[in-house]
Amino acid sequence: MSNTPLTADGFFGNFGGQYVPELLLPILKELADTFEKYRNDPEFLKDFEYYLTKYSGRKTPLYLCSNLTEKLGGAKIYLKREDLNHLGAHKVNNTIGQILLAKRMGKKKIIAETGAGQHGVATAATAALMGMECTVYMGAVDVERQKLNVFRMQMMGAKVVAAQSGQRTLKEAVDEALNAWIEDPENSFYLLGSAVGPHPYPIMVREFQSVIGREAREQCLETEGRLPDYCIACVGGGSNAIGLFSDFVKDESVRLVGVEPSGRGLEPGQHAASLCLGEPGIMHGFNSYMLKDENGDPAPVYSISAGLDYPSVGPEHSYLKDIGRAEYVYASDREAVDAFFTLSQTEGIIPALESSHALAHAIKIAPELSKETIIIVNLSGRGDKDVAEIERLVEAGEFELPRMNG
Ligand SMILES: *Cc1c(COP(=O)(O)O)cnc(C)c1O
């Protein structure tokens, strides 16, 4: 159930909405109605639960990092292990949910966008599982950079289309995916990868990802006998963060912290910190904090982690920021890479570079906090996908491989 006010046309305060071509309104209405019909339907929820459990391996553990906690000498750091999901990240929670809706709507074709390819791979996998046709739009630059993920999608039967316009990255992939959807709304279902886009996507993705927060809350109460003091997650579009936050929004004692990428620095084009450094604006059909260029268009963005470089952010985060219920901070490439090495060497867990941003913030604040303080960090994904890039950067002398354990 929804924790934050949402009007019929999908606004969180001023944020969200449906700023789309007229043509899309009835399609979005059909989707919103279907979602409302099934979100509390016992059969639907049973199906969802079945695949989360048997296909993705939930529930994911809440793991106490004893070594890291001891090393930092302050707050206890727990990881919500979303990296242990099938395909190595939280994304599959959402693709399972949406594809089950698509099936109930009688759709035959799945359309999706992808940046680094993680959402594309999760979509291709669940489309294969459900025997549905799948086309994934990906910026031509990303197709070149992420060949392995392109091949993964193709192996699972998906067609990958390279988007050739503009910066030829995620933004253009979304533009082209939306166009493909408008061309054949009868048969196709647009499976969006984060808590962004026009209503009902932000609330729908939130609901499918809220399993993260529900489990974490229950697990923390079980092991610690009380709620955590901090919930920390990285924010790209904001789906893993809102998934963790949603079950804690009502608990005023729990501090919710979203961590954005400040990349190489705070100058325009060097980061993707939409909430921290942006201003309200409309793109991809919704109103939210956004990074703009001098013409008010979406600005070029950058982060070492391809999953975080989006110039806008889920509208519910903008709302939580403005009402002061959640706080948003940033971590740089360098801080994220340090956290990446630190977790690898203290716990033997290689985190995704995206998740490393959340971890970096926990590592920053933990030493100043009491030993009774409980921090939950959402480990949104595993880092295997990033190992080759880190190796390249170490070889190029940009980062040094630390040797902490002798
Ligand atoms: C895609 C991705 C993210 C960013 O997406 P959100 O919608 O902000 O969660 C974060 N972590 C991992 C591992 C990802 O694959």
The ligand as an SDF file (V2000), in Angstrom:
LIG
                    3D

 15 15  0  0  0  0  0  0  0  0999 V2000
   20.3950   -0.2430  -12.2480 C   0  0  0  0  0  0  0  0  0  0  0  0
   21.1020   -0.3310  -10.9760 C   0  0  0  0  0  0  0  0  0  0  0  0
   21.0500    0.7020  -10.0090 C   0  0  0  0  0  0  0  0  0  0  0  0
   20.3590    2.0170  -10.2630 C   0  0  0  0  0  0  0  0  0  0  0  0
   18.9820    1.9440  -10.4450 O   0  0  0  0  0  0  0  0  0  0  0  0
   17.9420    2.3980   -9.3390 P   0  0  0  0  0  0  0  0  0  0  0  0
   16.6580    2.4080  -10.0600 O   0  0  0  0  0  0  0  0  0  0  0  0
   18.3530    3.7340   -8.8280 O   0  0  0  0  0  0  0  0  0  0  0  0
   17.9700    1.3770   -8.2600 O   0  0  0  0  0  0  0  0  0  0  0  0
   21.6780    0.5210   -8.8010 C   0  0  0  0  0  0  0  0  0  0  0  0
   22.3670   -0.6080   -8.5360 N   0  0  0  0  0  0  0  0  0  0  0  0
   22.4650   -1.6220   -9.4310 C   0  0  0  0  0  0  0  0  0  0  0  0
   23.2490   -2.8260   -9.0720 C   0  0  0  0  0  0  0  0  0  0  0  0
   21.8420   -1.5190  -10.6690 C   0  0  0  0  0  0  0  0  0  0  0  0
   21.9470   -2.5240  -11.5540 O   0  0  0  0  0  0  0  0  0  0  0  0
  1  2  1  0
  2  3  1  0
  2 14  2  0
  3  4  1  0
  3 10  2  0
  4  5  1  0
  5  6  1  0
  6  7  2  0
  6  8  1  0
  6  9  1  0
 10 11  1  0
 11 12  2  0
 12 13  1  0
 12 14  1  0
 14 15  1  0
M  END
$$$$
